[in-house]
Amino acid sequence: MLHIYNTFSRQKELFKPIQPPEVGLYVCGLTVYDDCHIGHGRLFVWFDVMVRYLRSIGHQVTYVRNITDIDDKIIKRALELNIDCKTLTERVITSMHADEKLLSIIPPDFEPRVTENVPQIIDLIQTLINKGFAYATPTGDVYYEVAKFKSYGELAHQDLNGLRSGARVEANESKRDPLDFALWKAAKPQEPFWQAPWGNGRPGWHIECSAMAKKYLGKTFDIHGGGNDLQFPHHQNELAQSEAANGCRFVNYWMHMGFVQVDQEKMSKSLGNFFTLKEVLKKYRPEILRYFIVASHYRSPINFSEENLENAHAALQRFYITLRDLPITDKKDPNPENQFNQRFHTAMNDDFNTPEALAVLFDLAREINRLRSNNQLIAASQHGALLKHLGWILGILQDNPEKFLKAGIDENEIEALIAARNAARKNKNWAEADRVRNELTAMGITLEDTPNGTVWVVG
């Protein structure tokens, strides 16, 4: 039975979908003004794993992840590049989809864009005005009146007075309260705009998700996810808007993902420790990055470092060495009560505990190796099929083992070193032969001398 940590209650709760087996999932996606960084990669991978698991246990998931394609950052970047916003966002969206494809991300069922849902956003703002939760200003801006929503701050576990003490109001803002936030921003010169009853302008950031979540998942849905940094104000504001407008609960389970750190410091452009996915994937295979991400629990901070990526690579090598030359059957295991399968699901049912799930896969790999050493090849193959199946849920172990193990290796160089070793052995130059063998070992190459010559494998 699946339990999920609910940010709202700050505890694990038994997952009870509104209309089982259907599950509605909304995840806050990207503001598309620049290439994806590794924090985005964690978001992509984590919710991909979550959807794969939910579907594997029989849920029919509708996965919605929005795209913010109009925003202050987008307008600023487009002006810097001397291009229009549409050209910029299309370029970045194409780049994002290319990154996702490399990471074997199953696309969301719906990927709505703000610019394609402005009528729904305007309707929602008008509802909030009609119900007395929002007000238009003489300048054409529209604000949500936070004080009218009595439970504001509940998701963030903060009270109004504490929040208000740190709030600031710009000189040109005509807010009734420092905490009030923009639902509609009046158009400025040279900015894209849409017509609305309050004047030309564009949506505020928070209102877009309320409108699109309602459009695709209804007034109340099962799970809303995103990064830890979105708890406040973004998700708190979504909750306040939606519940005020719709008169019912917005979301049953709130899930938030931990931050990405680089060498124990939060990733930041100002600190110079900022890495895009493209930079990382030029050096490391996508599966290595996926493994690195799932090796940590989604709620924990994750430390991005060369050492951790190398550890992920080594772990994957161990799995692929186990699967190498193992005929995989279609049948995962003859015993439906297979202990490894049960333990894997027990781990995942505990708030998607992927580190524990990986530990189960290592135990399964050890069992496969034991069965092979005892010439129990049928059982080993069945366990191998289970390993690949469970690996698929995490998005790993789907490559050809030889292809993975030999990736990035110059086979001509290896063959030349083997030839040099064989020549040294023929000349009884054992010291040189041992030196070459040690060089190959340092490269991760294992040699086996057979009657038909020397063969080599990785690992």
C-alpha positions as CSV (number, residue, x, y, z in Angstrom):
1,M,0.0,0.0,0.0
2,L,1.5,3.3,-1.2
3,H,2.3,6.0,1.4
4,I,3.3,9.5,0.2
5,Y,4.8,12.3,2.3
6,N,2.3,15.2,2.1
7,T,4.0,18.6,2.5
8,F,0.7,20.0,3.6
9,S,0.4,17.7,6.7
10,R,4.2,17.1,7.1
11,Q,3.7,13.4,7.4
12,K,3.4,10.2,5.3
13,E,-0.2,9.4,4.3
14,L,-1.8,6.4,2.7
15,F,-2.4,7.3,-0.9
16,K,-6.1,7.2,-1.8
17,P,-6.9,8.4,-5.3
18,I,-10.1,10.4,-5.8
19,Q,-11.3,8.0,-8.6
20,P,-9.2,4.9,-8.5
21,P,-7.4,3.6,-10.6
22,E,-7.2,7.1,-12.1
23,V,-4.6,9.5,-10.7
24,G,-4.3,13.2,-11.6
25,L,-0.8,14.6,-11.3
26,Y,0.2,18.2,-12.0
27,V,3.9,19.3,-11.9
28,C,5.2,22.8,-12.2
29,G,7.4,22.8,-15.3
30,L,10.0,25.2,-16.6
31,T,10.0,28.9,-17.4
32,V,11.6,28.6,-20.8
33,Y,14.2,31.3,-21.2
34,D,17.5,29.3,-21.0
35,D,18.9,25.8,-21.3
36,C,17.9,23.2,-18.7
37,H,20.2,22.8,-15.7
38,I,20.7,19.7,-13.5
39,G,18.0,20.8,-11.1
40,H,15.6,20.6,-14.0
41,G,17.1,17.2,-14.8
42,R,16.2,16.0,-11.3
43,L,12.7,17.2,-11.7
44,F,12.3,15.4,-15.1
45,V,13.8,12.1,-13.8
46,W,12.1,12.0,-10.5
47,F,8.5,12.5,-11.7
48,D,9.2,10.2,-14.6
49,V,10.1,7.5,-12.1
50,M,7.0,8.2,-10.0
51,V,4.7,8.0,-13.1
52,R,6.4,4.7,-14.2
53,Y,5.9,3.2,-10.8
54,L,2.3,4.3,-10.4
55,R,1.5,2.9,-13.8
56,S,3.4,-0.3,-13.1
57,I,1.1,-1.0,-10.1
58,G,-2.1,-0.4,-12.1
59,H,-2.8,3.3,-11.8
60,Q,-4.0,5.2,-14.9
61,V,-2.0,8.4,-14.5
62,T,-2.8,11.7,-16.2
63,Y,0.4,13.6,-16.0
64,V,0.3,17.3,-16.7
65,R,3.4,19.5,-16.6
66,N,3.1,23.1,-17.7
67,I,5.4,25.3,-19.7
68,T,5.7,29.0,-18.7
69,D,6.3,30.7,-22.0
70,I,5.6,34.3,-21.0
71,D,7.3,35.8,-18.0
72,D,9.6,38.7,-17.0
73,K,12.7,36.5,-17.4
74,I,11.6,35.5,-20.9
75,I,10.9,39.1,-22.0
76,K,14.3,40.3,-20.6
77,R,16.2,37.5,-22.3
78,A,14.5,38.1,-25.6
79,L,15.4,41.8,-25.5
80,E,19.0,40.9,-24.7
81,L,19.2,38.6,-27.7
82,N,17.2,41.0,-29.9
83,I,14.6,38.3,-30.8
84,D,10.9,38.0,-30.1
85,C,9.7,36.0,-27.2
86,K,8.1,33.3,-29.4
87,T,11.4,32.6,-31.1
88,L,13.2,32.3,-27.8
89,T,10.7,30.0,-26.2
90,E,10.4,27.7,-29.2
91,R,14.2,27.4,-29.2
92,V,14.4,26.6,-25.5
93,I,11.4,24.2,-25.6
94,T,13.1,22.3,-28.5
95,S,16.3,22.1,-26.5
96,M,14.4,20.9,-23.4
97,H,12.7,18.1,-25.3
98,A,16.1,17.0,-26.7
99,D,17.5,16.8,-23.1
100,E,14.5,14.8,-22.0
101,K,14.8,12.4,-24.8
102,L,18.4,11.7,-23.9
103,L,17.3,11.0,-20.3
104,S,14.6,8.5,-21.5
105,I,11.9,10.7,-20.1
106,I,8.3,9.5,-21.0
107,P,6.6,12.7,-22.1
108,P,3.8,14.1,-20.0
109,D,0.3,13.4,-21.2
110,F,-0.3,17.1,-21.5
111,E,2.2,20.0,-21.6
112,P,0.1,23.1,-21.7
113,R,1.6,26.5,-22.4
114,V,0.5,29.7,-20.7
115,T,0.1,31.6,-24.0
116,E,-2.3,28.9,-25.2
117,N,-4.5,29.2,-22.1
118,V,-4.9,32.9,-21.6
119,P,-8.8,32.8,-22.0
120,Q,-9.0,30.2,-19.1
121,I,-6.7,32.4,-17.0
122,I,-8.8,35.5,-17.6
123,D,-12.0,33.6,-16.7
124,L,-10.4,32.5,-13.4
125,I,-9.3,36.0,-12.5
126,Q,-12.8,37.3,-13.2
127,T,-14.3,34.7,-10.9
128,L,-11.9,35.8,-8.1
129,I,-12.9,39.4,-8.7
130,N,-16.6,38.5,-8.6
131,K,-16.2,36.6,-5.4
132,G,-14.3,39.4,-3.7
133,F,-10.9,37.8,-3.5
134,A,-9.2,40.0,-6.1
135,Y,-9.3,43.6,-7.2
136,A,-8.3,45.6,-10.3
137,T,-6.2,48.8,-9.9
138,P,-6.5,52.0,-11.9
139,T,-3.3,51.1,-13.7
140,G,-4.8,47.8,-15.1
141,D,-3.1,45.4,-12.7
142,V,-5.1,42.8,-10.8
143,Y,-4.1,41.6,-7.4
144,Y,-5.2,38.7,-5.2
145,E,-6.2,40.0,-1.8
146,V,-4.5,37.6,0.6
147,A,-6.2,38.8,3.8
148,K,-9.6,37.5,2.3
149,F,-8.3,33.9,2.3
150,K,-8.2,33.1,6.0
151,S,-6.0,30.0,5.8
152,Y,-3.3,31.7,3.7
153,G,0.2,30.4,4.7
154,E,-1.1,27.0,5.8
155,L,0.8,25.0,3.1
156,A,4.0,26.9,3.9
157,H,3.3,26.6,7.7
158,Q,3.6,30.3,8.2
159,D,1.2,32.9,9.6
160,L,0.1,36.1,7.9
161,N,1.8,38.4,10.4
162,G,5.2,36.7,10.0
163,L,4.9,36.7,6.2
164,R,3.8,40.3,6.1
165,S,6.8,41.5,8.2
166,G,9.2,40.5,5.4
167,A,7.1,41.7,2.5
168,R,8.0,44.7,0.4
169,V,5.9,46.9,-2.0
170,E,7.4,48.6,-4.9
171,A,6.8,52.4,-5.2
172,N,4.6,51.9,-8.4
173,E,2.4,49.1,-7.0
174,S,-1.1,50.0,-5.7
175,K,-1.6,47.0,-3.4
176,R,-3.9,47.0,-0.5
177,D,-1.5,44.7,1.4
178,P,2.2,44.0,1.0
179,L,1.3,40.2,0.6
180,D,-1.1,40.7,-2.2
181,F,0.2,39.2,-5.4
182,A,-0.3,39.9,-9.1
183,L,-2.9,37.9,-11.1
184,W,-2.7,40.2,-14.1
185,K,0.1,42.6,-15.1
186,A,-0.7,45.7,-17.1
187,A,1.2,45.9,-20.4
188,K,4.4,47.9,-20.6
189,P,5.9,49.3,-23.8
190,Q,7.4,46.6,-26.2
191,E,5.9,43.7,-24.1
192,P,3.6,41.0,-25.5
193,F,0.0,41.5,-24.2
194,W,-3.5,40.1,-24.3
195,Q,-6.8,42.0,-24.0
196,A,-8.7,41.6,-20.8
197,P,-11.6,43.4,-19.1
198,W,-9.1,45.3,-16.9
199,G,-6.9,46.4,-19.8
200,N,-4.2,45.0,-22.0
201,G,-1.6,42.9,-20.2
202,R,-0.4,39.4,-19.4
203,P,-1.0,36.7,-16.6
204,G,0.9,36.7,-13.3
205,W,3.0,33.7,-12.6
206,H,0.9,31.9,-10.0
207,I,-2.5,32.1,-11.7
208,E,-1.4,30.2,-14.8
209,C,-1.0,26.9,-12.9
210,S,-4.4,27.2,-11.2
211,A,-6.1,27.7,-14.5
212,M,-4.3,24.9,-16.4
213,A,-4.6,22.4,-13.6
214,K,-8.3,23.0,-13.4
215,K,-8.6,22.6,-17.2
216,Y,-6.9,19.3,-17.4
217,L,-7.5,17.7,-14.0
218,G,-10.6,19.4,-12.6
219,K,-11.2,21.5,-9.5
220,T,-9.7,18.9,-7.1
221,F,-7.0,16.4,-8.1
222,D,-4.7,13.9,-6.5
223,I,-1.1,15.1,-6.5
224,H,0.7,18.4,-7.1
225,G,4.5,18.4,-7.4
226,G,7.5,20.6,-7.9
227,G,10.7,21.7,-6.3
228,N,11.1,22.7,-2.6
229,D,11.5,26.3,-3.6
230,L,8.0,26.4,-5.0
231,Q,6.3,25.7,-1.6
232,F,6.1,29.5,-1.0
233,P,5.0,31.6,-2.6
234,H,4.1,29.8,-5.8
235,H,2.2,26.7,-4.5
236,Q,0.7,28.6,-1.5
237,N,-0.7,31.2,-4.0
238,E,-2.0,28.5,-6.3
239,L,-3.8,26.9,-3.4
240,A,-5.3,30.2,-2.3
241,Q,-6.5,31.2,-5.8
242,S,-8.0,27.8,-6.7
243,E,-9.8,27.2,-3.4
244,A,-11.2,30.7,-3.3
245,A,-12.4,30.5,-6.9
246,N,-13.7,26.9,-6.9
247,G,-15.0,26.6,-3.3
248,C,-13.4,23.2,-2.7
249,R,-10.1,21.6,-1.9
250,F,-7.5,22.1,-4.6
251,V,-5.0,19.2,-4.1
252,N,-5.0,16.1,-1.8
253,Y,-1.2,15.4,-1.8
254,W,1.6,18.0,-2.2
255,M,5.0,16.6,-3.1
256,H,8.2,18.6,-3.1
257,M,11.7,17.6,-4.3
258,G,14.9,18.5,-2.5
259,F,17.5,21.0,-3.8
260,V,20.5,20.2,-6.0
261,Q,23.8,21.1,-4.4
262,V,27.2,21.3,-6.0
263,D,30.1,20.2,-3.8
264,Q,27.8,20.7,-0.7
265,E,26.7,24.2,-1.8
266,K,23.4,25.2,-3.4
267,M,23.8,25.4,-7.2
268,S,23.9,29.1,-8.2
269,K,25.1,31.1,-11.2
270,S,26.5,33.7,-8.8
271,L,28.7,31.0,-7.2
272,G,29.9,29.8,-10.5
273,N,28.8,26.2,-9.8
274,F,25.9,26.2,-12.3
275,F,25.8,23.3,-14.8
276,T,23.4,22.8,-17.7
277,L,22.2,19.3,-18.7
278,K,24.0,19.7,-22.0
279,E,27.3,20.3,-20.3
280,V,26.9,17.2,-18.1
281,L,25.6,14.9,-20.8
282,K,28.6,15.7,-23.0
283,K,30.8,14.1,-20.4
284,Y,28.5,11.4,-18.9
285,R,26.1,9.1,-20.4
286,P,22.4,9.9,-19.7
287,E,21.9,6.7,-17.8
288,I,24.7,7.6,-15.4
289,L,22.9,10.9,-14.5
290,R,19.6,9.1,-14.1
291,Y,21.2,6.6,-11.7
292,F,22.9,9.4,-9.8
293,I,19.5,11.1,-9.3
294,V,17.5,8.0,-8.2
295,A,20.3,7.0,-5.8
296,S,19.0,9.7,-3.5
297,H,15.6,10.1,-2.0
298,Y,13.6,12.7,-3.8
299,R,13.0,14.8,-0.7
300,S,16.7,14.9,0.3
301,P,19.2,17.4,-1.0
302,I,21.4,15.8,-3.7
303,N,25.0,16.6,-4.0
304,F,26.3,16.9,-7.6
305,S,29.9,16.1,-7.9
306,E,32.3,14.3,-10.3
307,E,32.9,11.7,-7.6
308,N,29.2,10.9,-7.2
309,L,28.8,10.6,-11.0
310,E,31.8,8.3,-11.2
311,N,30.2,6.2,-8.4
312,A,27.0,6.0,-10.4
313,H,29.0,4.9,-13.4
314,A,30.7,2.1,-11.4
315,A,27.4,0.9,-10.0
316,L,25.8,0.7,-13.4
317,Q,28.9,-1.3,-14.7
318,R,28.3,-3.8,-11.9
319,F,24.7,-4.3,-13.0
320,Y,25.6,-4.6,-16.7
321,I,28.4,-7.1,-15.9
322,T,25.8,-9.2,-14.2
323,L,23.5,-9.0,-17.3
324,R,26.3,-9.6,-19.8
325,D,25.8,-12.8,-21.9
326,L,22.7,-13.7,-19.9
327,P,19.8,-14.8,-22.1
328,I,16.8,-12.9,-20.8
329,T,13.5,-14.7,-20.9
330,D,10.1,-13.1,-21.2
331,K,9.0,-14.5,-17.9
332,K,10.2,-12.4,-15.0
333,D,10.2,-15.1,-12.4
334,P,8.3,-18.4,-11.9
335,N,7.3,-17.4,-8.4
336,P,4.8,-14.6,-8.1
337,E,5.9,-14.1,-4.5
338,N,9.5,-13.5,-5.5
339,Q,11.2,-11.9,-2.5
340,F,13.1,-9.3,-4.6
341,N,10.0,-8.1,-6.3
342,Q,8.2,-7.8,-3.0
343,R,11.1,-5.9,-1.4
344,F,11.3,-3.6,-4.3
345,H,7.6,-2.7,-4.1
346,T,7.8,-2.4,-0.3
347,A,10.6,0.2,-0.8
348,M,8.8,2.2,-3.5
349,N,5.5,2.1,-1.5
350,D,7.3,3.9,1.3
351,D,7.2,7.3,-0.3
352,F,9.1,6.2,-3.3
353,N,12.3,5.1,-1.5
354,T,14.5,4.7,-4.5
355,P,17.8,4.3,-2.6
356,E,16.3,1.2,-0.8
357,A,14.9,0.0,-4.1
358,L,18.4,0.1,-5.6
359,A,19.7,-1.8,-2.7
360,V,17.2,-4.6,-3.5
361,L,18.4,-4.6,-7.1
362,F,22.0,-5.1,-6.0
363,D,20.8,-8.1,-3.9
364,L,19.0,-9.4,-6.9
365,A,22.2,-9.0,-9.0
366,R,24.2,-11.0,-6.4
367,E,21.6,-13.7,-6.6
368,I,21.9,-13.8,-10.4
369,N,25.6,-14.2,-10.1
370,R,25.2,-17.0,-7.6
371,L,22.8,-18.9,-9.8
372,R,25.1,-18.5,-12.8
373,S,28.1,-19.8,-10.8
374,N,26.0,-22.9,-9.9
375,N,25.0,-23.4,-13.6
376,Q,21.3,-22.6,-12.8
377,L,21.0,-20.6,-16.0
378,I,17.2,-20.8,-16.4
379,A,16.7,-19.3,-12.9
380,A,19.4,-16.8,-13.5
381,S,17.8,-15.7,-16.8
382,Q,14.4,-15.3,-15.1
383,H,15.9,-13.3,-12.3
384,G,17.7,-11.2,-15.0
385,A,14.4,-10.4,-16.7
386,L,13.1,-9.3,-13.3
387,L,16.2,-7.1,-12.8
388,K,15.6,-5.4,-16.2
389,H,11.9,-5.0,-15.5
390,L,12.5,-3.3,-12.1
391,G,15.3,-1.3,-13.6
392,W,12.9,0.0,-16.2
393,I,10.7,1.5,-13.5
394,L,13.8,3.5,-12.4
395,G,14.7,4.2,-16.1
396,I,17.9,2.2,-16.0
397,L,19.4,-1.1,-17.2
398,Q,17.7,-1.1,-20.6
399,D,20.8,-0.8,-22.7
400,N,22.8,-3.6,-24.4
401,P,25.3,-4.7,-21.7
402,E,28.3,-4.8,-24.1
403,K,27.4,-1.5,-25.7
404,F,27.2,0.1,-22.2
405,L,30.4,-1.4,-20.9
406,K,32.4,-0.6,-24.0
407,A,31.1,3.0,-24.4
408,G,33.8,5.5,-24.7
409,I,36.5,2.9,-25.0
410,D,39.0,3.0,-27.9
411,E,38.8,-0.7,-29.0
412,N,41.8,-0.2,-31.4
413,E,43.9,1.0,-28.5
414,I,42.9,-2.0,-26.4
415,E,43.7,-4.4,-29.2
416,A,47.1,-2.7,-29.8
417,L,48.0,-3.1,-26.1
418,I,47.0,-6.8,-26.1
419,A,49.2,-7.3,-29.2
420,A,52.1,-5.6,-27.4
421,R,51.5,-7.8,-24.3
422,N,51.4,-11.0,-26.5
423,A,54.6,-10.0,-28.2
424,A,56.3,-9.4,-24.8
425,R,55.1,-12.8,-23.6
426,K,56.4,-14.5,-26.8
427,N,59.8,-12.9,-26.1
428,K,59.6,-14.0,-22.5
429,N,59.7,-10.4,-21.4
430,W,57.4,-11.1,-18.4
431,A,58.0,-7.7,-16.8
432,E,56.8,-5.9,-19.9
433,A,53.8,-8.2,-20.3
434,D,52.8,-7.6,-16.7
435,R,53.2,-3.8,-17.1
436,V,50.9,-3.8,-20.1
437,R,48.4,-6.0,-18.3
438,N,48.5,-3.6,-15.3
439,E,47.9,-0.7,-17.7
440,L,44.8,-2.4,-19.1
441,T,43.6,-3.3,-15.6
442,A,43.9,0.4,-14.7
443,M,41.6,1.2,-17.7
444,G,39.0,-1.2,-16.3
445,I,39.9,-4.0,-18.8
446,T,40.0,-7.7,-17.7
447,L,42.0,-10.1,-19.9
448,E,41.4,-13.8,-20.3
449,D,43.9,-16.0,-22.1
450,T,42.1,-18.8,-24.0
451,P,43.3,-21.5,-26.4
452,N,41.9,-19.3,-29.2
453,G,43.8,-16.2,-28.1
454,T,43.4,-13.4,-25.6
455,V,39.9,-11.9,-25.1
456,W,39.0,-8.8,-23.1
457,V,36.0,-7.5,-21.2
458,V,35.2,-4.4,-19.2
459,G,35.1,-5.0,-15.5
